[in-house]
Amino acid sequence: MVVSGRVLLGGPDGRPLAGSWVVLHRVTMGGGGAPIDSVRTDARGAFVLTVAHPDTAALYVVSSWYRGIAYFSQALTAARSTAGLRPLLVYDTTSAGPAIEVARRLVTIAKRRKDGTRDVLELLELRNPGNRTRIAADTLRPSWAGAIPPAAIQFQVAQGDVSPQAVALRGDSVMVFSPIPPGDPRQLSYAYVLPANVSSVAVPVDQPTAEVDLLLEDTVAVVTAGRLDTLGVQEIERRRFARYRTAALDAGAQVTIALPTGGRFRPASLVPGVVALAAVALGLGFVVALRRQTSDIRHQTSDIRHQRNADV
């Protein structure tokens, strides 16, 4: 299989990036991943990579580094002998510029466990409206930050487009220190627990949010918000959840959930179902298997880059 494409600097209408290393990776469904070919781009930013022995059960992805940031193409399969990629877009970086936007926020709240606590899973879509990749200014100023309920405990980062190593909780603020490029939204996912004495929770809206979706396993919970659509009951992983959706919210808007007081549930058990629902309800276009390999691929790409630099 032959994979071809171009690397452009600055967006779809940007200039060709010549002399940049491009790496082709194979990602297997069993969890393995490895670089299989690499080449420098020509004067047109073009590249051609070869898969000598295509694996029809694997995914293939192309990456390129620019200003210390790794950028990845869409995933490919070996269904054809030739594959043309959309341009691989890379960007200059900045720690300033327009604020990162919250395009969507999905909050899933489970029923009470035997000890009275509730597990919560959140999925957020973060969009960079600028024309440069946003990076953290330093260890105190993240690329993005957002609030969770002050009562939340046992915070942990779940599977998403943002590496857990690049996320920190300070007080009741989730801080993201990974780069956020322009273009398609990046997905951030995290879980936490509401203590047993919490019977009402306010979803903190500390910045403009284009859409908030709620999945409540206690289907008799009462939601209060300015503009709210009730979307019925959805079954996920053999559990039933009441669905709600808000219109765009300004910073400071009120979204309050009154929870019935009293099922054992762990947020990890819902991740496959919630991700599947998010793919439909929220229009997400990510590939789960590929996303799980992003961290490994970045390390592999970094190793190749250091080897190439040594060769040069």
DOMAR-873444 format. One record per residue (C-alpha): residue in three letters; y, x, z negated. Coordinates in steps of 0.001 Angstrom, whole numbers, plus 500000, padded with zeros to 6 digits. Layout:
ALAYXZ...
// end
This chain:
MET500000500000500000VAL503471501240500910VAL506447500229498753SER509977500685500075GLY513471499880498909ARG516935501219498115VAL518858502209494990LEU522443500955494853LEU525107501923492320GLY527364499192490975GLY525639495984492048PRO524356494244495194ASP527378495437497196GLY527437498872495613ARG527128502245497285PRO523788503944498020LEU522686506367495333ALA521334509498497011GLY519083512085495389SER517908509851492543TRP514323510059491329VAL512343506846491824VAL508964506324490153LEU506216503854491026HIS504114502602488085ARG500830500722487924VAL500495498235485041THR497023496841484410MET496314493516482762GLY494198495322480183GLY497276496998478753GLY497218500318480600GLY500089501733482604ALA500780504972484461PRO503147506488487052ILE501352507001490370ASP504033508268492773SER507637509482492742VAL510259510539495281ARG513997511189495584THR516183508715497452ASP517702509774500772ALA521370509583501829ARG521039505805502264GLY519589505428498781ALA516270504552500431PHE512804505447499195VAL509192504998500263LEU506336505178497761THR502595504987498340VAL499730503381496424ALA496689505317497602HIS494108503001496033PRO495662499572495397ASP494339497538492486THR494563493832493254ALA494365493015489541ALA497333495228488621LEU501097494901488810TYR503357497542490343VAL506950498259489385VAL509523500828490492SER511965502481488105SER514956504773488426TRP517167506479485833TYR520955506619485964ARG523268507930483228GLY520325508031480835ILE519351504360481410ALA516088503241483052TYR516279500369485557PHE513254498463486827SER512438496506489971GLN510643493171490142ALA506883493315489761LEU504629493526492820THR500952492924493471ALA498710494621496017ALA498380491459498096ARG499919493160501155SER499689496577502709THR503491496912502737ALA506054495619500254GLY509843495662500547LEU511734495472497264ARG515099493913496613PRO517660496691496049LEU517182498398492704LEU520604498163491050VAL521935500797488653TYR525297500882486909ASP527839503049485166THR527970502491481411THR530629501320478969SER530878500406475304ALA533826498090475979GLY534592495280478426PRO533905491549478361ALA531749490244475513ILE528020489809476038GLU527332486089476500VAL524629483958474894ALA523343482014477878ARG520621480147475964ARG519184480037472462LEU515814478443471669VAL515064477838467968THR511513476819466980ILE510917475653463395ALA507396474999462148LYS506147472617459472ARG506099473647455843ARG503313475972454834LYS501355475441451621ASP503892477514449709GLY506756475402451085THR508190478056453430ARG508763477545457148ASP508372480009460015VAL511086480204462644LEU510933481823466084GLU514097482330468153LEU514418483290471835LEU517850484236473181GLU519094485025476679LEU521890487612476660ARG524021487976479780ASN526418490799480620PRO529286489316482711GLY530790492722483453ASN530070495237486214ARG528823498067483977THR525858498382481651ARG526955497696478081ILE525865500324475577ALA526377500602471838ALA529472502591470903ASP527691504126467906THR525244503234465148LEU527767500857463583ARG528947499091466740PRO526051497495468657SER526035496310472242TRP525629492749470879ALA525380491024467498GLY524666487445466420ALA524090485515463205ILE520966483944461731PRO520878481586458716PRO521879483439455511ALA518770482079453774ALA516414483720456301ILE513890486224454926GLN511088488401456365PHE512951489092459617GLN510946490721462409VAL511543491344466108ALA509101489607468455GLN508070490386472036GLY510924490285474547ASP513013492367476933VAL514672494198474023SER512607496821472209PRO512106496197468469GLN513265499777467864ALA516670498828469293VAL517234495840466969ALA518405495860463345LEU519267493202460769ARG522345493863458656GLY523125491088456222ASP522670487932458290SER523605489623461602VAL521056490638464246MET522332493782465969VAL521137494987469388PHE521646498646470257SER519779498749473580PRO521643498825476922ILE522407495421478470PRO522947495694482241PRO524748493150484419GLY522696490680486426ASP519721488741485115PRO519834487831481396ARG517897489935478903GLN515604488128476499LEU515746488847472772SER513117487328470473TYR512799487456466697ALA511140485565463852TYR512010484893460228VAL511048482621457332LEU513018479864455620PRO512345479809451851ALA510682476825450186ASN513922475587448617VAL515645475154452020SER515730471475452997SER518598471744455457VAL519469474605457780ALA522572475204459869VAL522040477150463086PRO524978479585462934VAL527028479459466140ASP529282482480465678GLN530133482862469370PRO530285480658472464THR526757479607473445ALA526025477959476788GLU522994476026475503VAL520948475588472327ASP517388474225472507LEU515480473135469408LEU511726472685468918LEU510915471064465555GLU507328470626464412ASP508533468176461783THR509273465492464339VAL511123463350461776ALA513670466097461105VAL517253464962461695VAL519529467043463931THR523302466760463769ALA525430468279466546GLY528491467371468591ARG526714466677471879LEU522958466400471608ASP520213465303473999THR516915464089472576LEU514110465188474918GLY511056463611473316VAL507979465297471899GLN506302468333473504GLU502771469565472749ILE502446473345472406GLU499242475092471324ARG497908471726470108ARG501006471161467973ARG503653468523468551PHE507336469432468575ALA510414467260468874ARG512766468718471499TYR516563468682471423ARG519233470320473572THR522964470742473052ALA525724471120475581ALA527799474323475622LEU529041475163472128ASP532209476906471038ALA532164479469468242GLY532077477643464927ALA530338474537466274GLN528031472737463838VAL524285472366464472THR522501471200461317ILE518833470321460837ALA517747468194457849LEU514104469089457207PRO511609466810455446THR510246468212452190GLY506552468295451553GLY499845473255457706ARG499789476747457910PHE501548478435460792ARG502439481927461924PRO505167482521464538ALA502911484852466517SER500526481953467165LEU503264480113469032VAL504622482966471120PRO502431482280474208GLY503215478558474187VAL506915478950473466VAL507292481614476146ALA505535479321478620LEU507846476449477687ALA510879478712477872ALA509837479767481368VAL510078476124482441ALA512737474638480192LEU515007477677480222GLY514229478999483697LEU513028482427482591GLY511628484665485318PHE510080487513483371VAL506471488756483630VAL504785488949480218ALA502350491723481087LEU505077493858482603ARG507384493317479663ARG504729494482477244GLN504509497775479125THR508264498480479404SER508346500825476419ASP505316502849477694ILE506732502996481191ARG510060504310479918HIS508303507125478083GLN506235507940481183THR509305507882483399SER511161510122480968ASP508261512629481036ILE508318512688484839ARG512072513135484874HIS511847516133482508GLN509075517649484622ARG511094517218487810ASN514174518736486188ALA512060521696485078ASP510753522100488606VAL514292522040489979
// end
